[in-house]
Amino acid sequence: MAFAESAGGGESVPPESAPKSQRRSWAPLPAVCAGYFMVILDVTVINVAVPVIGRELSASLTGIQWITDGYTLVFAGFLLTGGALGDRLGNRRVFCWGVAVFTVSSAACALAPSAPFLVAARLAEGLGAALIVPGSLALLQQAYPAPAARSRAFGLWGSMAGVAASAGPLLGGLLVSTVGWRWVFLINLPVGVACLALTLRFVTRSPRRAARALDWPAQCAVVAAVALLTAALNEAGRRGWSDPAVLAGMGLTVPAAAAFAVRERLARSPALPPSLLRSRAMSGGAVVGLLFNFGFYGMVFTASLEFQHRRGFSALGTGLALFPAVAMTMFASVLSGRLTRRTGDRPLVISGMLLAALGLAGWAAAGDDPAYPLLVAPMMAAGFGTSFALTGSTATVMGAAPPAYAGAASALFNTTRQIGSATGVALGGSLLATATDYGTGLRISMAVGALAYLTAAGLAWLCVPVRSEGT
């Protein structure tokens, strides 16, 4: 990385002046990954707890929906703002702010006396998450400037998403059935405290670029565009694509996105300079992230419904049934991090997407009501392939951005991934609701996910360099 902030405040010193043992230490990795794990876990762990929460707090249907979706909307909407703040004020500083906000908000969620209070605390949690995620990638890039070490760090970072998303229902079911729903939030407290302590102790300060203005009109426009799009996609899964609220959300997204684009062209210090977006590696890598999140989270969502609603599995049983996909994510991330210095990024991304496509296509071809053992291999292929490709696509996006825009690049990548997740879940829910029978809807959903993976493989061939910058 270009600079590491000195302990005295605003001045920056070249990383070569830092002790080699500090630069090579793996201590920053668990600190950063712990924060990211909390963020993604809270997207899925809440699903199995919401029915119990609704009964105990006498929440309306609208209140229950906001408990689930309010977090996701704020998280997705403010990612780019979090990235811009990190680049301007220092990524470590903003990351720590995010962890503190997230941890305090989790405590508020656990102590919530009413549904409106819980909704407000969930919105604050989403804001904390939006400050954590962009800085997490930027801090890893800063901590591990050597390409091989950086690839391994990115791989383990990415595996946290798959593990957290798939383990969420399992952990949530276990906590709700034993100690109660409030522990779904209380479990974040020790993790958040440990994350903050490790970050302050082992992660070096990041450069502050206070002279770079924060373009608030552009930030407001992008928050509106992403929040409207995410809300419309979430509601489409419940209401259908022709519902007036869904159509209104989709329609309002267009002028909000256009306002952001116009403002970015006119701004002296844009959040995402047009030159970055014109980069094939940057924009292509972001779209690849959107497509594989679409496929993976669509698969997890529809598989969860299949196991719980059609096969009668408990929440705990559903988490165990999804475990094959979880187990593969960690193994694949470690393997891809080791292979990338030999093969480069492009072969890993393409082969991962093709394997994941084969897995979902295998599920679609397995019939309307296949035995569970026939689904283990498709889930393993999807989990392995997605995590195997994530390392290279992350390195592609981050390698295409100059250090001054590391937070913005991370925010862009994670924003497109969140949009992909929301789209995959919404479309999967709509296909299950509108198909002639449940089995047909599930097979169509898996086939669409396979097509998304194949598209990502083709795009990776065009946009992902054989080796990321710096290799």
Sequence and secondary structure as in RCSB ss.txt:
>XXXX:A:sequence
MAFAESAGGGESVPPESAPKSQRRSWAPLPAVCAGYFMVILDVTVINVAVPVIGRELSASLTGIQWITDGYTLVF
AGFLLTGGALGDRLGNRRVFCWGVAVFTVSSAACALAPSAPFLVAARLAEGLGAALIVPGSLALLQQAYPAPAAR
SRAFGLWGSMAGVAASAGPLLGGLLVSTVGWRWVFLINLPVGVACLALTLRFVTRSPRRAARALDWPAQCAVVAA
VALLTAALNEAGRRGWSDPAVLAGMGLTVPAAAAFAVRERLARSPALPPSLLRSRAMSGGAVVGLLFNFGFYGMV
FTASLEFQHRRGFSALGTGLALFPAVAMTMFASVLSGRLTRRTGDRPLVISGMLLAALGLAGWAAAGDDPAYPLL
VAPMMAAGFGTSFALTGSTATVMGAAPPAYAGAASALFNTTRQIGSATGVALGGSLLATATDYGTGLRISMAVGA
LAYLTAAGLAWLCVPVRSEGT
>XXXX:A:secstr
   EE TTSS EE GGGS HHHHH STHHHHHHHHHHHHHHHHHTTTTTHHHHHHHHT  HHHHHHHHHHHHHHH
HHTHHHHHHHHHHH HHHHHHHHHHHHHHHHHHHHT SSHHHHHHHHHHHHHHHHHHHHHHHHHHHHH  SHHHH
HHHHHHHHHHHHHHHHHHHHHHHHHHHHT TTHHHHTHHHHHHHHHHHHHHHS      TTS   HHHHHHHHHH
HHHHHHHHHHHHHH TT HHHHHHHHHHHHHHHHHHHHHHH SS SS HHHHT HHHHHHHHHHHHHHHHHHHHH
HHHHHIIIIIS   HHHHHHHTHHHHHHHHHHHHHHHHHHHHH HHHHHHHHHHHHHHHHHHHHTT SS  THHH
HHHHHHHHHHHHHHHHHHHHHHHHTS GGGHHHHHHHHHHHHHHHHHHHHHHHHHHHHHSSSHHHHHHHHHHHHH
HHHHHHHHHHHHHS SS TT 
